[in-house]
Amino acid sequence: MGRGVEGFVLKLMGSKDFTVTVTDAEQITDHYRRVHCDDGGLLQQIDPHPTMWIRLWFDNGGKPHQRAYTVVNPNPQKGTFSLDFALHDGCAANWARTAQPGDTIEATVQGTGFTGPDPAPEHLYLIGDPASIPAINSLLRHHSELPATVWLETGHESDTDIPLATVADHHEIHWVPRKNQGQALTDEVRAVLPDAIMEPERAYVWIACEAAVTRTLASFARKELGLPKNRVHALGYWRSR
């Protein structure tokens, strides 16, 4: 399957392509599936880092469709990693539902990177949902010594069973059911952050959830709380229909 104009542009931008092979898969919850993979040499060329992501190419009715996914538990020595899929309608979720050992999928690496805040933060404030839990877990592991407050929006009751990289003495987790197009999450974060962040220059707010909610919270952190640009990372991981 060709990759169309989008694939051509990525190649011009210096992307690297790999063939990833499924080695196993497991159902984490009824709406969340983890696919284990051989990396096809990817981790020998791209050093793992927090929030590392790759583009996967799916067949969408005969047309190429790419979606970005965070690399989970990368192991360069073994040449393996996993991919987590929040299951819903769509060609990516459909592929994950039926993925079996021996299945292959094309992957492209272009654009991934991580630059931590400088100076190092004293507290992490992480806001996401099942789609961004893999990235949040990587941040919690990378900054395992730091206290963290995490808000996770849920679409299903079983979402609270998704494994988190938490340390009991350091991490505070808030599960927030999705209501009114994300308004419940927005309201809870807005109610807590003004009193929690005493020194904007030493905090780090990382936001990755539905696109409109992400924009709202990022604007709140930067404009109303006065956090410097380099203390806020915001990226919409999906769009509500």
N, C-alpha and C positions, 0 to 999 in steps of 0.2 A: 504494500500500500504506500503510495506516495504521500508526501507531507504538504503539498500545495505551496502557496505563496508564503505562508507563515514559516514553514520549514526552511524555505529558501532564504528568507530574511535572517532567520536564526543562524544559518550556516555562514552567511556573510558577516555576521557579528562575532564569529569565532566560536560557535558552539561545538561541543564534543558529543558524539553519538555512541551509544552502547546498546547491547542486547542483554536484557535482564531475563534470567530464567527462574521460574517459580520452583521452590523446593518443598514447600509445605504451606498450609493455611489453617487458621483457627478462628472460630467464632468467639469474639471477646464478649459481646452482648448480642441481643437479637437484632440490633441496628448498627453493629460495629464489628468489622472483620479485619484481621491482620494477615497479610500475605508475606511469607518469608521468601527471600530471593538470593540467588547467586548474582553477584554484581557485574559479571562480565568484564572485570578489570577496571570498573569505574573508580573504586576507592584507591587504586594504585596511582591514578592520575589526578584525582581531586581529593585533597585532604579534608577529612570530616571536620565540621565545625558546628556550633549551636545553630539551630533552626535551618540546617542545610536542607535544600529542596532540589528536586529534579522534575523535569517535565516528562510525562508519560504520554505515549501516542495510542489512542484508541480508535477502533473502527466504528464510526457513527453512521450506519446506513450506507456504507461504501465511501464515506468521506472521512478524511483524517481529522481527529479532534484531540487536542492536547490539553491536559490538566496538570497542575503542579501539586506535588505531594512531598511532605517532609520525610526525610530519611530517618528511620527508627533503628536504634541500636546498631549503628555502623561498626563493622569489624574489619579493618583493612587486612589484618593478618589472615583471616579466614576468607576474605572476599565476600562477605555477606552483609545484608541489611534486611530490614522489614519495612513494610508499607501499611499504614492504617487507613481504612476506608470507612467513612460514615455512610451507611447504606441508605440510599434514596433512589428516586427514579433517575435514570441516565446511563449512558454507555459505560462510564468508568465504574459505577457501582455494579452494573450488570456483569462486567468483566470480573470484578473482585468476587462476586457471589459464586462464580463457577470456576475460579482459578484452581488448577490442579498441578501437581509436580510435573515438570517437563514443559509446561506452557511458557511461552516467551512473549516479551513485550519490548518495544523499542523505547529507549530513554535518551533524553537530551539534557546536557548540563550547560546552562548559560544564564548568568545573572545571580546565581547563589553567592552569598557572602555574609559575613557577620563582623560588625565593628562594635565592640562593647563601649558603653559610655565611659568617658574619661573626665574627671576622676571616677574611680570605681564607686558604684552606688552603695548606700548604707541599707537600703530596703528596696525590694522589688514589688511592683504592683502590676500584676499580670491579669489581663482580661481577655477571655476567649470563649470557646465552645468546643464540642467534640472534634470539629475540623482542625482546630489549632492545638488540641491537647498534645500531639507529638512534639510540636515546637516548644510549647510551654514546658513539657517534661525535660527537653534538652536544656532549657534555660535554668530550670531548677537544679539539674545535675551540675551544670557548668558553674553555677553560683551557689553550690550546696551549703556554703558557710553563712550565707546571708538570710535574714528573715524575709519572708515573702507573704504577701496577701494576694490571693488568687480568687477571681470571680469567673465562674464557668456557667454559661447559659445552657440549659438543657431543653431538648425537644421531646425527649422520651424519659420515662421514669428510670429505665435501665441505664441511662447515660451516667448515672452516679456510680455504676459498677466499673467504669473504664479505669484501668490502673493509672495512678498518678505517682510521679517521682517525688514523694513528699517525705519530709523529716518532721516528726510530730512537734518537736520543740521550736522549730523555725518557721513552719508554714501554716498559714491559716486559709482554709478553703471554704468558699461560699458557692453553693449550687443555687442557681436562680432559674426557675422555669421560664421559658420564653412566653411572654404575654404581650399583646398589643404591639406587635412588630418590634419587639426588643425594648419597649419602654420600661418594663420592670427592671431589666439589667441596667439601663441608663440611670433610672432613678436611684437604684441602690448604690451605684458607684458614685454618683454625684453627692449623695448624702454622706458618704464616708471620707472621700479623698480630701476635702478641704481641711478637716481636722487632723487627718493622718499625716499629711505632708507638711512638716514644719520648715524644712530646708529644701526648696525646689532644686537647688544645685546638686543635692546629694541623693535625690530620689531617681527612680527609673520606672517609667510607665510604659508598658508594652501592651498594645491592643491589637487583636486579630480576631474579628468575628464578622457578622454580617456587615456589608459595606456601608449602609446608611448609619447603622449604630456606631461603627468604627469612626466614621467622619464626625459624628456628633460628640463622641467622647474625646476624640483627639482635639477638637476645637475647644472643648471645655478645659482640658488639661493645659493647653497652650495659652489660650486667651483669658480664661477666668482664673485659673490657678497660677498663671504666669510661669509655667515651667519652660526652661530654655529648650530650643529646638532639639538639641542633642540628648535631652533627657526624656523624650517621647518618641516611641516607635509605633507607627500605626499603619496597618495594611488590612484592607477588607479581603477576607478569604472567600466570600461568596455573596451572591445577591439574592434577596428575597423576591420571589415572583409576584 
